[in-house]
Every structure is written in C-alpha cells, then in structure tokens.
Amino acid sequence: MAINTLNNIENSMYRTAFKLQSVQTLCQLDLIDSSLIEQVFLHGSFWEARESSLSVHQLLQALQELFQRTKEGKSGEVNPRASELILSLLQMMYDSTGTGFLKILPVAAALIVLSGDSPLTKYRALFQLYAENNKGNYDSGARMTRKTLRNLLKDLQQIPTIVGESRTLCPVESAVRSCFKGALSQGIKEEKFLSWIQSEPLILLWLPTCHRLSATEMVTHPVRCSVCRTFPIVGLRYRCLKCLNFDICQVCFLSGLHSKSHQKSHPVIEHCVQMSATENTKLLLRMLRPALAPAERKEIINIKERNDQLEEEEIQELLSKLMDAFNLEKPSGPQSSVNKDLYGGAERVCKAFSALVDKITLPNLK
C-alpha cells in the first residue's frame, strides 16, 4: 500500500502494523531469523558486552555479515543496500543525537522484532536477551526483573516512532505492573513472561498484528465482500456477528467502510485462515440460535453434548426446521406500501439464507 493509503487506516494499531510491515519488507528483514541475529550480534565477546555500544562502522559491518549469511541460506535475491537502509533506521531509533554509537541490546531487540520469525520465537529471544543472570544459550536460571522489562519496553517503543505512530503507545509502568501482577519475587521466569506477552498487552499489540498481516497476505477466502463486492477476499476476513452472512475484506474494514444494514459499531470476528464448511456452519447456527424457538435451541445443545458426532439426517432435520422458521407466506388481501416493503425485505433475507444453506456440504460436518 502507498503511504497515503496507510494513513487513511482508522485503527491506529493496524495503521502502525501496516507501516512496520512495509519497513520490514523494504529492508528485507523478513528474510532474517532471530537465531542468525544472535549468531552475528550476541556471540562470544559480543554477548559479554551486550550492554555496551558499537560504532556506526562496526554496526554496518555486522549488518553486512548478517545479510551475507542470509544470502547463503536463501534462494531469493538480497538487496545490496539493505544493510545501509537498516543502519539508517537504527540510527533514527537509537542515536537521534548523532553520537555515532548505538547500544547492542536495543539494536538486537529491534532486529529480532522486525525479523521474519513467529511472535513466540521473538518473545523467547527477547526474554533471553534482556533477562538477568543469563549465561547465554537459553539459560533456565534467567529472570526478568522490573528494571529489565522496563528497559525492554522502552527500547521497543522506539520502533513505532520511526513510522510516526508514537501516539499508539501506552505507559510503560502500567505494562510492567500488569506483567508482574501476582509475582512474589523480584524476577519472573520465562514462562510467566511468555504468558503475559502472549496475552497481547496494548503496549506491544502492533507486534503480533504485524505478523498476522504478513502471514495472511496470500490467504484467500472463497466469499464476497458485502461492502465492495470483491471476490474472493484476500488477506484478513472480517465476519459480522450481528448481520446474517456479512463478510468484509480488510481494505473496507480498515478504511471504516460499511453498508446501510451493517454499522461500524457491530462486533466482528477476524479470520486469518480459510474457514472449513464445519466452522462456517457452526458460526451460522451460533448467529441464528437466539432467533430459534426453545425446542430448536435445546436440540442444538443436545447435539453439541454429543461431541458434534452428528449423522447427516440429524443435520438435515435441523436445517429443515431452520428453513421452516424462515419460510414466508405472502399475506393475503390489500397491503400498504410499507407492509409490501417489509415483506419484500424479509423475502430477500429468506432467499439469501436458502442459498447459503444450499452451499453447506453436509458430509464435511461429521
């Protein structure tokens, strides 16, 4: 997306994630993994001096070595200027006064966060990088203290600022308190740190969001966007939990576009991967459940208690009852224009529901 398009994204967290994803792709950091970063920046004497600084020249040499190793392990072409681009970004983040020196710790953290690894792999690497009493190689005795967590979060906060999104950040101290809630000692183990950070605290919400955007770039959903009518939906898919059979593509959702029937205030569910016929049907029945008579609701509950081991005839019967509930009989006698409009709208809903039921592949629900 163009930068002007990214600025039109209403949600600040998605806007930040999209911008950082663009930076990641431009600098080809998505080709690098955290283990390679650790090999180049945190081996031997570098690990012992990880809280010291590197000159700009030393850092450029390390970045060039990083991409040289990346080039050896990747079949794709590496931009020869990638190391220079990253160096400029790192200077903007961690040497804004132009001293010519950058601390190793935040540099390594930024590279890990913008690498192509999964969020969990990044979280583990960050813990081992900042934890105290750590002798390297994923030491089980390492502990994250409030001080080291505070330093980590402050260092990571500089990353969104390079794309002009510092306003999305929340206070560091409140994040530290939430991480150490219930902790009885001065330091926490990796397990507790991972539990907290995987709950996606607001201060780092852009990080997993950026990963989801990258992971779903080529994912296609065999449904039509109910706003712009694009088919199929590519990338993230959003399904309204109030409107029947209403799907939104990520462009319309992030731009705040909606239709007459669907409003931005409606709750939606985000889908990163294709939904199976089973999942689509379960979601449909969950949406329709409040409208069903008590007998139908009881039947659905009983079916669920049988661990979803449904026979085809049982589902046929349930769908038949749903269809009966949606069948309309045209009122007899003269009708006002208002009533005709209401009936016409209800009729269109019924037809849409009937078409949806026709697409359900019953054998896949077993």
C-alpha positions as CSV (number, residue, x, y, z in Angstrom):
1,M,0.0,0.0,0.0
2,A,1.1,3.6,-0.6
3,I,1.9,5.7,2.4
4,N,-1.2,7.9,1.8
5,T,-3.4,4.8,1.8
6,L,-1.8,3.6,5.1
7,N,-2.6,7.0,6.7
8,N,-6.2,6.5,5.8
9,I,-6.5,3.4,8.1
10,E,-8.6,4.5,11.0
11,N,-7.4,2.0,13.6
12,S,-4.1,3.2,14.9
13,M,-2.8,-0.3,15.8
14,Y,-3.5,-1.7,12.3
15,R,-2.0,1.5,10.8
16,T,1.2,1.0,12.8
17,A,1.4,-2.6,11.9
18,F,0.9,-2.0,8.2
19,K,3.6,0.7,8.2
20,L,6.1,-1.5,10.1
21,Q,5.3,-4.4,7.7
22,S,6.3,-2.1,4.8
23,V,9.5,-1.2,6.6
24,Q,10.2,-4.9,7.2
25,T,9.7,-5.7,3.5
26,L,11.7,-2.7,2.2
27,C,14.7,-3.6,4.4
28,Q,14.2,-7.3,3.7
29,L,14.2,-8.1,7.5
30,D,11.5,-10.7,6.8
31,L,14.3,-12.9,5.3
32,I,16.2,-12.9,8.6
33,D,15.5,-15.1,11.7
34,S,16.4,-14.4,15.3
35,S,18.9,-17.3,15.6
36,L,21.0,-15.7,12.8
37,I,20.8,-12.3,14.6
38,E,22.1,-13.9,17.8
39,Q,24.9,-15.6,15.9
40,V,26.2,-12.3,14.5
41,F,25.4,-9.8,17.3
42,L,25.5,-11.9,20.5
43,H,28.3,-14.5,20.1
44,G,31.4,-14.6,22.3
45,S,32.7,-11.2,23.3
46,F,29.5,-9.5,21.9
47,W,27.4,-11.4,24.4
48,E,29.6,-10.4,27.3
49,A,29.5,-6.8,26.2
50,R,25.8,-6.7,25.1
51,E,25.1,-3.7,27.2
52,S,27.9,-1.7,25.6
53,S,27.9,0.2,22.4
54,L,29.0,-0.3,18.8
55,S,30.3,2.4,16.4
56,V,28.3,3.1,13.3
57,H,31.1,1.5,11.3
58,Q,31.1,-1.7,13.5
59,L,27.4,-1.9,13.2
60,L,27.4,-1.6,9.4
61,Q,30.0,-4.4,9.2
62,A,27.8,-6.6,11.5
63,L,24.7,-5.9,9.3
64,Q,26.6,-6.7,6.1
65,E,27.8,-10.0,7.7
66,L,24.1,-10.7,8.7
67,F,22.9,-10.3,5.2
68,Q,25.8,-12.2,3.7
69,R,24.8,-15.2,5.9
70,T,21.2,-14.7,4.9
71,K,22.1,-14.7,1.2
72,E,23.9,-18.0,1.6
73,G,20.8,-19.7,3.1
74,K,18.1,-18.1,0.9
75,S,17.4,-18.7,-2.8
76,G,16.0,-15.1,-3.3
77,E,18.0,-12.0,-4.2
78,V,19.1,-9.8,-1.3
79,N,19.2,-6.0,-1.9
80,P,22.8,-4.9,-1.6
81,R,21.6,-1.7,0.1
82,A,19.6,-3.5,2.8
83,S,22.2,-3.2,5.4
84,E,22.5,0.6,4.8
85,L,18.8,1.1,5.0
86,I,18.6,-0.8,8.3
87,L,21.5,1.2,9.7
88,S,19.7,4.4,8.9
89,L,16.6,3.2,10.7
90,L,18.6,2.1,13.7
91,Q,20.3,5.4,13.9
92,M,16.9,7.2,13.8
93,M,15.7,5.0,16.7
94,Y,18.7,4.8,19.0
95,D,21.1,7.6,18.0
96,S,18.9,10.6,17.4
97,T,21.5,13.0,18.7
98,G,24.2,11.7,16.3
99,T,26.8,10.4,18.7
100,G,27.9,7.7,16.2
101,F,27.5,4.9,18.7
102,L,24.5,2.6,19.3
103,K,23.9,0.1,22.2
104,I,24.0,-3.5,21.2
105,L,21.0,-4.5,23.3
106,P,18.3,-2.3,21.7
107,V,19.8,-2.9,18.2
108,A,19.5,-6.7,18.6
109,A,16.0,-6.3,20.0
110,A,14.8,-4.2,17.1
111,L,16.2,-6.6,14.6
112,I,14.6,-9.6,16.3
113,V,11.2,-7.9,16.5
114,L,11.3,-7.0,12.8
115,S,12.6,-10.4,11.7
116,G,10.6,-13.0,9.9
117,D,10.2,-15.3,12.9
118,S,6.9,-16.1,14.6
119,P,5.9,-14.0,17.6
120,L,6.6,-16.8,20.1
121,T,10.1,-17.2,18.8
122,K,10.7,-13.4,19.1
123,Y,9.3,-13.4,22.6
124,R,11.7,-16.1,23.7
125,A,14.7,-14.4,22.1
126,L,13.7,-11.1,23.8
127,F,13.5,-12.7,27.2
128,Q,16.9,-14.3,26.9
129,L,18.4,-11.1,25.6
130,Y,17.2,-8.9,28.5
131,A,17.0,-11.3,31.4
132,E,19.4,-11.1,34.3
133,N,21.6,-14.0,35.5
134,N,21.7,-15.2,31.9
135,K,24.8,-17.0,30.7
136,G,23.5,-17.4,27.2
137,N,22.2,-20.3,25.2
138,Y,18.7,-20.1,26.8
139,D,19.7,-20.3,30.4
140,S,16.9,-21.7,32.5
141,G,18.0,-19.7,35.5
142,A,17.5,-16.4,33.8
143,R,15.0,-13.9,35.3
144,M,13.3,-10.8,34.0
145,T,13.1,-8.1,36.6
146,R,11.0,-5.0,36.6
147,K,14.1,-2.9,35.6
148,T,15.0,-5.1,32.7
149,L,11.4,-5.3,31.5
150,R,11.1,-1.5,31.7
151,N,14.3,-1.2,29.6
152,L,13.0,-3.7,27.1
153,L,9.7,-1.9,26.6
154,K,11.3,1.5,26.4
155,D,13.6,0.2,23.7
156,L,10.8,-1.4,21.7
157,Q,8.7,1.7,22.0
158,Q,11.2,3.4,19.6
159,I,10.2,1.1,16.8
160,P,6.7,2.6,16.0
161,T,8.1,6.1,16.3
162,I,10.1,5.7,13.1
163,V,6.8,5.5,11.2
164,G,5.2,8.4,13.1
165,E,3.0,6.3,15.4
166,S,4.2,7.1,18.9
167,R,0.6,8.2,19.8
168,T,-0.4,4.5,19.8
169,L,1.8,3.7,22.8
170,C,0.6,3.2,26.3
171,P,2.5,3.9,29.6
172,V,5.5,1.6,30.3
173,E,4.8,1.5,34.0
174,S,1.3,0.2,33.7
175,A,2.5,-2.6,31.4
176,V,5.2,-3.5,33.9
177,R,2.7,-3.7,36.7
178,S,0.4,-6.0,34.6
179,C,3.3,-8.3,33.8
180,F,4.3,-8.6,37.5
181,K,0.8,-8.9,38.9
182,G,0.8,-11.7,41.4
183,A,4.6,-12.2,41.3
184,L,6.1,-12.9,44.7
185,S,9.8,-12.4,43.7
186,Q,11.9,-9.6,42.2
187,G,12.3,-11.6,38.9
188,I,10.0,-13.7,36.8
189,K,10.8,-16.8,34.8
190,E,10.4,-17.1,31.1
191,E,7.1,-19.0,31.5
192,K,5.3,-16.1,33.2
193,F,6.8,-13.5,30.8
194,L,5.6,-15.5,27.8
195,S,2.1,-15.9,29.4
196,W,1.9,-12.1,29.8
197,I,3.2,-11.1,26.4
198,Q,1.1,-13.7,24.5
199,S,-2.0,-12.1,26.0
200,E,-1.1,-9.2,23.6
201,P,-0.7,-6.3,26.0
202,L,-1.6,-3.0,24.4
203,I,1.9,-1.6,24.5
204,L,3.1,-4.3,22.1
205,L,-0.1,-5.1,20.3
206,W,1.4,-3.9,17.0
207,L,3.9,-6.8,17.1
208,P,1.5,-9.8,16.7
209,T,-0.7,-7.7,14.4
210,C,2.2,-7.1,12.1
211,H,2.8,-10.8,12.0
212,R,-0.8,-11.6,11.2
213,L,-0.8,-9.1,8.3
214,S,2.4,-10.8,6.9
215,A,1.1,-14.3,7.4
216,T,-2.3,-13.6,5.6
217,E,-1.0,-11.6,2.6
218,M,-1.7,-14.5,0.2
219,V,-4.6,-16.2,2.1
220,T,-7.8,-16.3,0.0
221,H,-11.3,-16.7,1.4
222,P,-14.0,-18.0,-1.1
223,V,-16.5,-15.4,-0.1
224,R,-17.6,-12.0,-1.4
225,C,-17.0,-8.7,0.5
226,S,-20.5,-7.5,1.3
227,V,-19.3,-3.8,1.0
228,C,-17.2,-3.5,-2.1
229,R,-18.4,-6.9,-3.6
230,T,-14.7,-8.1,-4.2
231,F,-14.4,-11.8,-4.7
232,P,-12.6,-13.7,-3.3
233,I,-11.5,-11.9,-0.1
234,V,-7.7,-11.8,0.1
235,G,-5.8,-11.3,3.4
236,L,-7.8,-10.8,6.6
237,R,-11.5,-11.5,6.5
238,Y,-14.0,-10.0,9.0
239,R,-17.4,-11.5,9.6
240,C,-20.1,-9.5,11.4
241,L,-21.6,-11.2,14.4
242,K,-24.9,-9.3,14.1
243,C,-25.6,-9.3,10.4
244,L,-26.5,-12.5,8.7
245,N,-23.8,-13.8,6.2
246,F,-22.0,-10.4,6.2
247,D,-18.3,-10.6,5.3
248,I,-15.9,-7.6,5.0
249,C,-12.5,-7.5,3.3
250,Q,-9.6,-6.0,5.1
251,V,-9.5,-2.9,2.9
252,C,-13.1,-2.0,3.7
253,F,-12.8,-2.8,7.3
254,L,-9.6,-0.8,7.9
255,S,-11.0,2.1,5.9
256,G,-14.2,2.1,8.1
257,L,-16.5,1.5,5.1
258,H,-19.9,-0.1,5.8
259,S,-23.3,-0.6,4.3
260,K,-26.8,0.5,5.3
261,S,-27.5,-2.7,7.2
262,H,-24.1,-3.1,8.8
263,Q,-22.6,-0.5,11.1
264,K,-19.1,0.0,12.3
265,S,-20.2,-0.5,15.9
266,H,-21.2,-4.1,15.1
267,P,-18.9,-6.8,16.6
268,V,-16.8,-8.7,14.1
269,I,-14.6,-11.7,14.2
270,E,-11.2,-11.7,12.4
271,H,-10.3,-14.8,10.3
272,C,-6.6,-15.3,9.3
273,V,-7.2,-18.6,7.5
274,Q,-9.9,-20.2,5.4
275,M,-12.8,-21.4,7.4
276,S,-14.0,-25.0,6.7
277,A,-17.6,-25.9,6.0
278,T,-17.9,-27.1,9.6
279,E,-16.7,-23.8,11.0
280,N,-18.9,-21.8,8.7
281,T,-22.0,-23.8,9.6
282,K,-21.2,-23.7,13.4
283,L,-20.9,-19.9,13.1
284,L,-24.1,-19.6,11.2
285,L,-26.0,-21.7,13.8
286,R,-24.5,-19.7,16.6
287,M,-25.8,-16.5,15.0
288,L,-29.2,-17.9,14.4
289,R,-29.6,-19.6,17.8
290,P,-31.2,-16.5,19.6
291,A,-33.9,-16.4,16.9
292,L,-34.8,-20.1,17.2
293,A,-37.7,-21.4,19.3
294,P,-36.8,-23.1,22.7
295,A,-37.2,-26.5,21.2
296,E,-34.7,-25.8,18.5
297,R,-32.2,-24.3,21.0
298,K,-32.5,-27.4,23.2
299,E,-31.9,-29.6,20.2
300,I,-28.7,-27.7,19.3
301,I,-27.4,-28.0,22.9
302,N,-28.1,-31.8,22.9
303,I,-26.3,-32.1,19.6
304,K,-23.3,-30.3,21.0
305,E,-23.2,-32.5,24.0
306,R,-22.8,-35.5,21.7
307,N,-19.4,-34.1,20.8
308,D,-20.5,-33.0,17.3
309,Q,-20.8,-36.6,16.1
310,L,-23.8,-35.8,14.0
311,E,-25.4,-38.0,11.5
312,E,-26.4,-36.4,8.2
313,E,-30.1,-37.0,8.8
314,E,-29.9,-35.1,12.1
315,I,-28.4,-32.1,10.4
316,Q,-31.0,-32.3,7.6
317,E,-33.7,-32.2,10.2
318,L,-32.2,-29.2,12.0
319,L,-31.7,-27.4,8.7
320,S,-35.2,-28.2,7.8
321,K,-36.5,-26.6,10.9
322,L,-34.4,-23.6,10.3
323,M,-35.8,-23.3,6.8
324,D,-39.3,-23.7,8.2
325,A,-38.6,-20.8,10.5
326,F,-37.5,-18.7,7.6
327,N,-40.3,-19.6,5.2
328,L,-42.7,-16.8,4.5
329,E,-46.3,-16.9,3.4
330,K,-47.3,-13.8,1.4
331,P,-50.1,-12.1,3.3
332,S,-53.5,-12.1,1.6
333,G,-55.6,-9.0,1.0
334,P,-54.6,-5.4,0.2
335,Q,-51.4,-4.3,1.8
336,S,-49.9,-0.9,2.4
337,S,-46.7,0.1,0.6
338,V,-44.9,-0.1,4.0
339,N,-46.0,-3.6,4.5
340,K,-45.0,-4.5,1.0
341,D,-41.6,-3.1,1.5
342,L,-41.2,-5.1,4.8
343,Y,-42.3,-8.3,3.2
344,G,-40.0,-7.7,0.2
345,G,-37.1,-7.2,2.5
346,A,-37.9,-10.3,4.5
347,E,-38.3,-12.3,1.3
348,R,-34.8,-11.3,0.2
349,V,-33.4,-12.4,3.5
350,C,-35.1,-15.8,3.2
351,K,-33.7,-16.3,-0.3
352,A,-30.2,-15.4,0.8
353,F,-30.5,-17.8,3.7
354,S,-31.8,-20.6,1.4
355,A,-28.8,-20.0,-0.9
356,L,-26.4,-20.2,2.0
357,V,-27.9,-23.5,3.2
358,D,-27.6,-24.9,-0.3
359,K,-23.8,-24.3,-0.2
360,I,-23.3,-26.3,3.0
361,T,-21.6,-29.6,2.4
362,L,-23.2,-31.9,5.0
363,P,-20.7,-34.8,4.9
364,N,-17.9,-32.4,6.0
365,L,-19.7,-31.6,9.2
366,K,-19.2,-35.1,10.8
